[in-house]
Amino acid sequence: MKLAKSLSVATLAAISVAAAGVKPTQAAIVNYSFTVDATSGSNPGQYFGSFRYDDSFLTGLGLETLGVENGLTVAFNYLGTTYTEADDIDFDLFPIVSFNDGQLQGLSYFVANQFFIGDESDLDVGGNKFYLVDESVITTQVGTVSYSQVPEPFAVSGIAIATTVGLFMKRKKKAAVAS
């Protein structure tokens, strides 16, 4: 009986470690959330969005961009309206996410008469600035954008299993010492 418990604990621990250690070079759908922190302009506040893409198109070398043709989808809630990739004025070319040597540079996303997320000095490279856009297509920077990768559910479950097993073993050891 003791051997069966030890074997099951070891198996759970091995599965947890395997789940938590998924290699980033494996092709997968990658999810990011982003927060716009608008500190000036007519509507200061925080606004939230997300995007996802298929990373099998990335090599991890040099400057690379992915667009809707690579599975990029975007959802951004600004002033109570949810904007998607189809709302970008140049939908056939944008929005895009850009990477330099595999590291996310940011999103380039333009919705006419509303906002622009990116870097105004180079539209072909995403960025972390937030601009308001008026009818004359004049942009005014009013905030910044921060990005964070959303962990895959499998990795989160692996960490949860590892934590549970660790707590169980600690409790079992404590009970054995007490008796």
C-alpha positions, 0 to 999 in steps of 0.5 A, a space after each residue: 500500500 505504501 509503495 502504491 501511494 509513493 508511486 502515485 505521488 511520484 507520477 503526479 509530481 512527474 506530470 506536474 513538472 512536465 506540464 509546467 515545463 512546456 517548451 516555448 518553441 512548440 507551436 501553439 496558440 499564444 494569448 496575451 492580455 493588454 492594459 491601456 493606461 490613459 493618463 490624459 485626454 478626454 477619457 483617462 482611465 484603464 482599458 483592457 484587451 487581448 490578442 492571440 496568434 499562432 506562433 508556428 509562423 515565428 522563427 525567433 530571429 530578427 524582426 518579425 510580424 504576424 497579422 490576421 493572415 497568421 491567425 491574429 485576433 484582437 479584442 479591445 474594450 474602449 469606452 464600452 465598445 469592443 473593437 476587433 481586428 476587423 475594425 482596423 482601418 487597414 484590415 487587409 494589412 493590420 493589425 499586426 504584432 511584432 517581435 524582435 528575436 522572439 520577444 514581443 514588441 507590441 501591437 500596431 492597431 488603428 481604429 479610425 476616429 478612435 485610437 491607435 495602439 503602437 508606435 507612431 514613428 513606425 507603423 510596421 512595428 508594434 509598440 506600447 503607446 496609446 493615441 487618440 485619433 480625431 477626424 483629421 487623423 491627428 494623433 495625440 499620445 494619451 497613455 501607454 500599453 502594457 502586455 502580459 502573456 496569459 499562461 496556457 491552462 495545461 501549465 496552470 493545472 500542472 502548477 496547481 497539481 504540484 502545489 497540492 502534492 507538495 502540501 499533501 506530502 508536507 501534511 503527511 510528514 508533519 502527521 508522521 512526526 507528531 505520532 
